[in-house]
Amino acid sequence: MRPIPPEESLIEYPCSFPIKVMGAQVDGFVEAIAHVARQFDPSFDPTTIEHRPSRAGTYLGLTITITATSRAQLDELYRTLSTHPLVKVVL
């Protein structure tokens, strides 16, 4: 996959970038996602995480908003979240 030159990117960096993460509603899920977010954005504030439980309460949808600084940062963050054992889906 070839790198996208900044002038062709649809995203202007740096910017606030929301990411939706879904997983089972278990102890430690929110904290684990906050920890990953802080690895990629040291200024990430976990109190800004939006929570949406599923109707049955089995799953929890989170929206984290990080400060995106590059395409490479976003790609690696998506890879890290997607391979996390507590995560089912990343959008």
DSSP file (Angstrom, degrees, kcal/mol; ACC not computed):
  #  RESIDUE AA STRUCTURE BP1 BP2  ACC     N-H-->O    O-->H-N    N-H-->O    O-->H-N    TCO  KAPPA ALPHA  PHI   PSI    X-CA   Y-CA   Z-CA
    1    1 A M              0   0    0      0, 0.0     3,-0.1     0, 0.0     0, 0.0   0.000 360.0 360.0 360.0 124.0    0.0    0.0    0.0
    2    2 A R        -     0   0    0      1,-0.1     2,-0.0     0, 0.0     0, 0.0  -0.522 360.0-103.5 -80.3 144.8    1.6    3.3   -1.1
    3    3 A P        -     0   0    0      0, 0.0    -1,-0.1     0, 0.0     0, 0.0  -0.369  32.8-121.6 -64.0 144.0    1.6    6.2    1.4
    4    4 A I        -     0   0    0     -3,-0.1    67,-0.1    -2,-0.0     5,-0.1  -0.786  26.0-124.3 -88.9 120.3   -0.9    8.9    0.7
    5    5 A P    >>  -     0   0    0      0, 0.0     3,-2.3     0, 0.0     4,-0.8  -0.350  23.1-115.2 -61.6 145.3    0.8   12.3    0.2
    6    6 A P  G >4 S+     0   0    0      0, 0.0     3,-0.7     0, 0.0     7,-0.1   0.822 115.3  58.6 -52.1 -35.1   -0.5   15.0    2.6
    7    7 A E  G 34 S+     0   0    0      1,-0.2     5,-0.0     5,-0.0    -3,-0.0   0.685 108.7  45.5 -72.0 -15.2   -2.0   17.0   -0.3
    8    8 A E  G <4 S+     0   0    0     -3,-2.3    -1,-0.2     3,-0.0     2,-0.1   0.507  89.7 108.3-100.5  -7.5   -4.2   14.0   -1.3
    9    9 A S    <<  -     0   0    0     -4,-0.8     0, 0.0    -3,-0.7     0, 0.0  -0.428  60.9-149.6 -72.9 142.6   -5.4   13.1    2.2
   10   10 A L  S    S+     0   0    0     -2,-0.1     2,-0.5     2,-0.0    -1,-0.1   0.566  82.6  73.3 -83.0 -10.3   -9.0   13.8    3.1
   11   11 A I  S    S-     0   0    0     -5,-0.1     2,-0.6     4,-0.0    -2,-0.1  -0.897  72.9-147.8-108.9 131.8   -7.8   14.4    6.7
   12   12 A E        -     0   0    0     -2,-0.5    58,-0.1     2,-0.1    -5,-0.0  -0.885  36.4-106.3 -99.7 119.7   -6.0   17.5    7.7
   13   13 A Y  S    S+     0   0    0     -2,-0.6    56,-0.2    56,-0.1     2,-0.1  -0.672  92.9  36.9 -97.0 149.0   -3.5   16.8   10.5
   14   14 A P  S    S+     0   0    0      0, 0.0     2,-0.3     0, 0.0    55,-0.2   0.667  86.0 136.8 -75.2 156.9   -3.5   17.4   13.4
   15   15 A C  E     -A   68   0A   0     53,-1.7    53,-3.1    -2,-0.1     2,-0.4  -0.984  59.8 -93.6-157.4 161.6   -7.2   16.9   14.1
   16   16 A S  E     -A   67   0A   0     -2,-0.3    51,-0.2    51,-0.2    49,-0.0  -0.708  45.1-170.5 -78.4 130.2   -9.7   15.5   16.6
   17   17 A F  E     -A   66   0A   0     49,-3.0    49,-2.2    -2,-0.4     2,-0.3  -0.954  11.4-147.8-132.9 112.9  -10.6   12.0   15.3
   18   18 A P  E     -A   65   0A   0      0, 0.0     2,-0.4     0, 0.0    47,-0.2  -0.585  13.9-172.1 -81.8 141.1  -13.4    9.9   16.8
   19   19 A I  E     -A   64   0A   0     45,-2.9    45,-2.7    -2,-0.3     2,-0.5  -0.999  14.4-143.6-132.5 130.5  -13.1    6.1   16.8
   20   20 A K  E     -A   63   0A   0     -2,-0.4    71,-3.0    43,-0.2     2,-0.4  -0.813  18.5-174.9 -96.2 132.4  -15.8    3.7   17.8
   21   21 A V  E     -AB  62  90A   0     41,-3.0    41,-3.2    -2,-0.5     2,-0.4  -0.994   2.6-167.7-129.1 128.5  -14.7    0.5   19.7
   22   22 A M  E     +AB  61  89A   0     67,-2.9    66,-3.4    -2,-0.4    67,-1.7  -0.947  19.8 140.0-121.2 140.2  -17.1   -2.3   20.6
   23   23 A G  E     -AB  60  87A   0     37,-1.8    37,-3.1    -2,-0.4    64,-0.2  -0.953  54.9 -61.4-159.6 176.3  -16.5   -5.2   23.0
   24   24 A A  E     -A   59   0A   0     62,-0.7     2,-1.6    -2,-0.3    35,-0.3  -0.396  55.6-109.8 -65.7 144.1  -18.1   -7.3   25.6
   25   25 A Q        +     0   0    0     33,-3.0     2,-0.3    32,-0.1    -1,-0.1  -0.613  66.7 142.0 -79.3  91.1  -19.2   -5.4   28.7
   26   26 A V    >   -     0   0    0     -2,-1.6     3,-1.8    60,-0.1     4,-0.4  -0.897  59.9 -83.0-129.7 158.0  -16.5   -6.7   31.1
   27   27 A D  T 3  S+     0   0    0     -2,-0.3    -1,-0.0     1,-0.2    -2,-0.0  -0.367 114.7  21.3 -58.3 134.2  -14.5   -5.2   33.9
   28   28 A G  T 3> S+     0   0    0     -2,-0.1     4,-2.4    -3,-0.0    -1,-0.2   0.293  87.6 112.1  92.6 -10.1  -11.4   -3.5   32.6
   29   29 A F  H <> S+     0   0    0     -3,-1.8     4,-2.2     2,-0.2     5,-0.2   0.957  81.0  43.1 -62.2 -51.7  -12.7   -2.9   29.0
   30   30 A V  H  > S+     0   0    0     -4,-0.4     4,-2.4     1,-0.2    -1,-0.2   0.918 115.7  49.2 -61.5 -44.0  -12.9    0.9   29.3
   31   31 A E  H  > S+     0   0    0      1,-0.2     4,-2.2     2,-0.2    -1,-0.2   0.880 109.7  52.0 -63.9 -38.1   -9.6    1.1   31.1
   32   32 A A  H  X S+     0   0    0     -4,-2.4     4,-2.0     2,-0.2    -1,-0.2   0.902 111.2  46.5 -65.7 -41.1   -7.9   -1.1   28.5
   33   33 A I  H  X S+     0   0    0     -4,-2.2     4,-2.6     2,-0.2    -2,-0.2   0.900 111.4  51.8 -69.1 -39.7   -9.1    1.1   25.6
   34   34 A A  H  X S+     0   0    0     -4,-2.4     4,-2.4    -5,-0.2    -2,-0.2   0.899 108.1  52.8 -61.3 -40.4   -8.1    4.3   27.4
   35   35 A H  H  X S+     0   0    0     -4,-2.2     4,-1.3     2,-0.2    -2,-0.2   0.921 110.4  46.5 -62.1 -44.6   -4.6    2.8   27.9
   36   36 A V  H  X S+     0   0    0     -4,-2.0     4,-1.1     1,-0.2     3,-0.4   0.929 111.0  52.5 -62.9 -45.0   -4.3    2.1   24.2
   37   37 A A  H >X S+     0   0    0     -4,-2.6     4,-1.9     1,-0.2     3,-0.6   0.905 107.5  51.9 -58.5 -42.2   -5.6    5.6   23.3
   38   38 A R  H 3< S+     0   0    0     -4,-2.4    -1,-0.2     1,-0.2    -2,-0.2   0.794 100.9  62.3 -66.7 -27.5   -3.0    7.2   25.6
   39   39 A Q  H 3< S+     0   0    0     -4,-1.3    -1,-0.2    -3,-0.4    -2,-0.2   0.848 115.7  31.7 -63.7 -32.9   -0.2    5.2   23.9
   40   40 A F  H << S+     0   0    0     -4,-1.1    -2,-0.2    -3,-0.6    -1,-0.2   0.651 133.5  29.1-100.1 -19.1   -1.0    6.9   20.6
   41   41 A D    ><  -     0   0    0     -4,-1.9     3,-2.7    -5,-0.2    -1,-0.3  -0.770  63.6-169.1-142.6  92.5   -2.1   10.3   22.1
   42   42 A P  T 3  S+     0   0    0      0, 0.0    -4,-0.1     0, 0.0    -1,-0.1   0.717  89.4  57.4 -57.7 -20.6   -0.5   11.2   25.4
   43   43 A S  T 3  S+     0   0    0     24,-0.1    -5,-0.1     2,-0.1     2,-0.0   0.421  76.9 132.3 -89.2   2.7   -2.9   14.0   25.8
   44   44 A F    <   -     0   0    0     -3,-2.7    22,-0.1    -7,-0.2    -6,-0.0  -0.305  47.7-149.3 -58.7 132.9   -6.0   11.7   25.6
   45   45 A D    >   -     0   0    0     20,-0.3     3,-2.2     1,-0.1    20,-0.2  -0.915   4.5-157.3-107.8 109.6   -8.4   12.3   28.4
   46   46 A P  G >  S+     0   0    0      0, 0.0     3,-1.5     0, 0.0    -1,-0.1   0.708  88.2  71.6 -61.0 -19.7  -10.3    9.2   29.5
   47   47 A T  G 3  S+     0   0    0      1,-0.3    -3,-0.0    -3,-0.0    -2,-0.0   0.634  89.3  63.8 -71.1  -9.9  -13.2   11.2   30.9
   48   48 A T  G <  S+     0   0    0     -3,-2.2    -1,-0.3    17,-0.1     2,-0.2   0.481  73.4 119.6 -90.3  -2.3  -14.2   12.1   27.3
   49   49 A I    <   -     0   0    0     -3,-1.5     2,-0.4    -4,-0.2    15,-0.2  -0.452  58.5-141.9 -66.0 129.0  -15.0    8.5   26.4
   50   50 A E  E     -C   63   0A   0     13,-2.1    13,-1.9    -2,-0.2     2,-0.4  -0.798  15.1-153.9 -92.3 133.9  -18.6    8.1   25.4
   51   51 A H  E     +C   62   0A   0     -2,-0.4    11,-0.2    11,-0.2     9,-0.0  -0.899  18.3 173.8-112.2 135.6  -20.3    4.9   26.6
   52   52 A R  E     -C   61   0A   0      9,-2.5     9,-2.9    -2,-0.4     2,-0.1  -0.824  16.1-156.8-140.0 101.2  -23.2    3.1   24.9
   53   53 A P  E     -C   60   0A   0      0, 0.0     7,-0.2     0, 0.0     5,-0.0  -0.421  26.9-106.8 -73.2 152.0  -24.3   -0.3   26.3
   54   54 A S    >   -     0   0    0      5,-2.7     3,-0.9     1,-0.1     0, 0.0  -0.271  35.6-101.4 -69.2 165.0  -26.2   -2.7   24.1
   55   55 A R  T 3  S+     0   0    0      1,-0.3    -1,-0.1     2,-0.1     0, 0.0   0.890 125.7  41.3 -56.8 -42.0  -29.9   -3.2   24.7
   56   56 A A  T 3  S-     0   0    0      1,-0.0    -1,-0.3     0, 0.0    -2,-0.0   0.570 110.9-121.7 -84.1  -8.8  -29.2   -6.5   26.5
   57   57 A G  S <  S+     0   0    0     -3,-0.9    -2,-0.1     2,-0.2   -32,-0.1   0.587  82.4 114.6  81.0   9.2  -26.2   -5.1   28.3
   58   58 A T  S    S+     0   0    0    -34,-0.1   -33,-3.0    -5,-0.0     2,-0.3   0.848  74.0  37.7 -79.6 -35.5  -23.9   -7.8   26.9
   59   59 A Y  E     -A   24   0A   0    -35,-0.3    -5,-2.7   -34,-0.1     2,-0.4  -0.765  66.5-149.4-117.9 160.7  -21.8   -5.4   24.8
   60   60 A L  E     -AC  23  53A   0    -37,-3.1   -37,-1.8    -2,-0.3     2,-0.5  -0.992   5.7-155.1-132.8 126.1  -20.4   -1.9   25.3
   61   61 A G  E     -AC  22  52A   0     -9,-2.9    -9,-2.5    -2,-0.4     2,-0.4  -0.864  15.9-171.1 -98.0 131.3  -19.8    0.6   22.5
   62   62 A L  E     -AC  21  51A   0    -41,-3.2   -41,-3.0    -2,-0.5     2,-0.5  -0.933  14.6-156.3-120.2 144.7  -17.2    3.3   23.2
   63   63 A T  E     -AC  20  50A   0    -13,-1.9   -13,-2.1    -2,-0.4     2,-0.4  -0.983  14.5-174.4-117.4 119.5  -16.3    6.4   21.2
   64   64 A I  E     -A   19   0A   0    -45,-2.7   -45,-2.9    -2,-0.5     2,-0.6  -0.907  10.3-155.6-108.7 141.0  -12.8    7.7   21.9
   65   65 A T  E     +A   18   0A   0     -2,-0.4   -20,-0.3   -47,-0.2     2,-0.2  -0.956  18.8 177.8-119.6 114.4  -11.6   10.9   20.3
   66   66 A I  E     -A   17   0A   0    -49,-2.2   -49,-3.0    -2,-0.6     2,-0.9  -0.657  38.1-106.3-108.4 165.7   -7.9   11.2   19.9
   67   67 A T  E     -A   16   0A   0     -2,-0.2     2,-0.4   -51,-0.2   -51,-0.2  -0.849  39.3-150.4 -90.4 108.2   -5.7   13.9   18.4
   68   68 A A  E     +A   15   0A   0    -53,-3.1   -53,-1.7    -2,-0.9     3,-0.1  -0.655  23.9 173.0 -83.3 132.2   -4.6   12.4   15.1
   69   69 A T        -     0   0    0     -2,-0.4     2,-0.3     1,-0.3    -1,-0.1   0.564  62.6  -0.1-114.1 -14.7   -1.2   13.6   13.9
   70   70 A S     >  -     0   0    0      1,-0.1     4,-1.9   -58,-0.1    -1,-0.3  -0.987  64.0-110.0-166.1 162.8   -0.7   11.3   10.9
   71   71 A R  H  > S+     0   0    0     -2,-0.3     4,-2.9     2,-0.2     5,-0.2   0.886 118.6  56.0 -64.0 -39.9   -2.1    8.5    8.7
   72   72 A A  H  > S+     0   0    0      1,-0.2     4,-2.4     2,-0.2     5,-0.2   0.901 105.8  51.0 -61.1 -41.3    0.6    6.2   10.1
   73   73 A Q  H  > S+     0   0    0      2,-0.2     4,-2.3     1,-0.2    -1,-0.2   0.936 112.7  45.6 -61.0 -47.2   -0.6    6.9   13.7
   74   74 A L  H  X S+     0   0    0     -4,-1.9     4,-2.8     2,-0.2     5,-0.2   0.917 111.9  51.5 -64.1 -43.6   -4.2    6.2   12.8
   75   75 A D  H  X S+     0   0    0     -4,-2.9     4,-2.2     1,-0.2    -1,-0.2   0.925 112.9  44.9 -59.1 -44.8   -3.3    3.0   10.9
   76   76 A E  H  X S+     0   0    0     -4,-2.4     4,-2.6     2,-0.2    -1,-0.2   0.875 112.0  52.2 -69.3 -36.7   -1.3    1.7   13.9
   77   77 A L  H  X S+     0   0    0     -4,-2.3     4,-2.7    -5,-0.2     5,-0.2   0.931 110.5  48.0 -63.3 -45.6   -4.0    2.6   16.4
   78   78 A Y  H  X S+     0   0    0     -4,-2.8     4,-2.8     1,-0.2    -2,-0.2   0.914 112.8  49.1 -61.2 -42.4   -6.6    0.8   14.4
   79   79 A R  H  X S+     0   0    0     -4,-2.2     4,-1.5    -5,-0.2    -2,-0.2   0.925 112.4  47.8 -61.6 -44.7   -4.3   -2.3   14.1
   80   80 A T  H  < S+     0   0    0     -4,-2.6     4,-0.4     1,-0.2    -2,-0.2   0.929 115.6  43.5 -64.1 -45.9   -3.6   -2.2   17.9
   81   81 A L  H >< S+     0   0    0     -4,-2.7     3,-1.2     1,-0.2     6,-0.2   0.919 111.2  54.7 -65.4 -43.2   -7.3   -1.9   18.8
   82   82 A S  H 3< S+     0   0    0     -4,-2.8    -1,-0.2     1,-0.3    -2,-0.2   0.781 111.6  44.3 -63.1 -27.8   -8.4   -4.5   16.2
   83   83 A T  T 3< S+     0   0    0     -4,-1.5    -1,-0.3    -3,-0.2    -2,-0.2   0.438  84.2 116.6 -98.0   0.4   -6.1   -7.1   17.7
   84   84 A H    X   -     0   0    0     -3,-1.2     3,-1.4    -4,-0.4    -3,-0.0  -0.499  69.6-131.1 -68.9 135.5   -6.9   -6.4   21.3
   85   85 A P  T 3  S+     0   0    0      0, 0.0    -1,-0.1     0, 0.0    -4,-0.0   0.726 104.4  50.3 -63.4 -22.3   -8.4   -9.5   23.0
   86   86 A L  T 3  S+     0   0    0    -63,-0.1   -62,-0.7   -57,-0.1     2,-0.4   0.573  93.9  91.5 -89.8  -8.9  -11.3   -7.5   24.5
   87   87 A V  E <   +B   23   0A   0     -3,-1.4   -64,-0.3    -6,-0.2     3,-0.1  -0.721  41.4 173.6 -95.7 133.2  -12.3   -5.7   21.2
   88   88 A K  E    S+     0   0A   0    -66,-3.4     2,-0.3    -2,-0.4   -65,-0.2   0.805  71.0   8.3 -97.9 -43.0  -14.9   -7.1   18.8
   89   89 A V  E     -B   22   0A   0    -67,-1.7   -67,-2.9    -8,-0.0     2,-0.4  -0.996  54.4-163.9-144.9 143.8  -15.2   -4.3   16.3
   90   90 A V  E      B   21   0A   0     -2,-0.3   -69,-0.2   -69,-0.2    -8,-0.0  -0.998 360.0 360.0-128.3 128.3  -13.4   -1.0   15.5
   91   91 A L              0   0    0    -71,-3.0   -70,-0.2    -2,-0.4    -1,-0.1   0.327 360.0 360.0-125.2 360.0  -15.0    1.6   13.3
